Amino acid sequence: MLKEILQNAVQNNELKKNTPVELLTHMIISQLYGMMTCWCMSDGEFEPLDWTDKFCKIQIKNILNEYLM
């Protein structure tokens, strides 16, 4: 699903043609899986929704910035 979103962004000229869609997909999914792992290991003290929001606001910008049109 994420890969298709990124591919659509490239096709719609929202991301540059040289955007490494496969790599970015794996990087972002790995981060999200890491957050799920932290949640599982924290006995529920880690709040995935809060951290996902922070991740999207800070890290996603940094990951995609180079490829934005």
KOLDO-283065 format. One line per field, with one value per residue (C-alpha): residue in one letter; x, y, z. Coordinates in pm, whole numbers, plus 50000, padded with zeros to 5 digits. Layout:
<sites>
aa: [A; ...]
xx: [X; ...]
yy: [Y; ...]
zz: [Z; ...]
</sites>
This chain:
<sites>
aa: [M; L; K; E; I; L; Q; N; A; V; Q; N; N; E; L; K; K; N; T; P; V; E; L; L; T; H; M; I; I; S; Q; L; Y; G; M; M; T; C; W; C; M; S; D; G; E; F; E; P; L; D; W; T; D; K; F; C; K; I; Q; I; K; N; I; L; N; E; Y; L; M]
xx: [50000; 50274; 50467; 50162; 50113; 50472; 50446; 50130; 50309; 50584; 50329; 50142; 50466; 50448; 50776; 51068; 51109; 51434; 51261; 51379; 51029; 51136; 51403; 51177; 50900; 51131; 51275; 50936; 50786; 51093; 51045; 50680; 50760; 51023; 50761; 50535; 50824; 50885; 50518; 50523; 50834; 50717; 50416; 50193; 50388; 50502; 50216; 50245; 49994; 50186; 50516; 50372; 50245; 50588; 50756; 50532; 50579; 50957; 51114; 50893; 50973; 51344; 51310; 51105; 51242; 51506; 51241; 50961; 50868]
yy: [50000; 50249; 50161; 50240; 50572; 50671; 50550; 50757; 51059; 51013; 50972; 51283; 51485; 51528; 51340; 51348; 51075; 50960; 50891; 50551; 50423; 50072; 50197; 50458; 50203; 49968; 50248; 50380; 50036; 49939; 50244; 50159; 49795; 49919; 50125; 49821; 49623; 49896; 49890; 49511; 49527; 49819; 49648; 49912; 50212; 50308; 50482; 50399; 50661; 50942; 50825; 50763; 51120; 51250; 51030; 51162; 51526; 51511; 51212; 51174; 51533; 51457; 51132; 51282; 51637; 51561; 51417; 51671; 51867]
zz: [50000; 50092; 49779; 49567; 49746; 49672; 49312; 49265; 49408; 49148; 48868; 48985; 48992; 49368; 49404; 49160; 48902; 49065; 49398; 49525; 49595; 49693; 49934; 50092; 50132; 50321; 50535; 50641; 50703; 50908; 51128; 51184; 51264; 51507; 51686; 51709; 51857; 52115; 52206; 52251; 52466; 52682; 52839; 52683; 52814; 52465; 52284; 51913; 51796; 51964; 51822; 51476; 51474; 51579; 51320; 51045; 51145; 51178; 51010; 50703; 50606; 50626; 50434; 50150; 50137; 49874; 49642; 49678; 49367]
</sites>
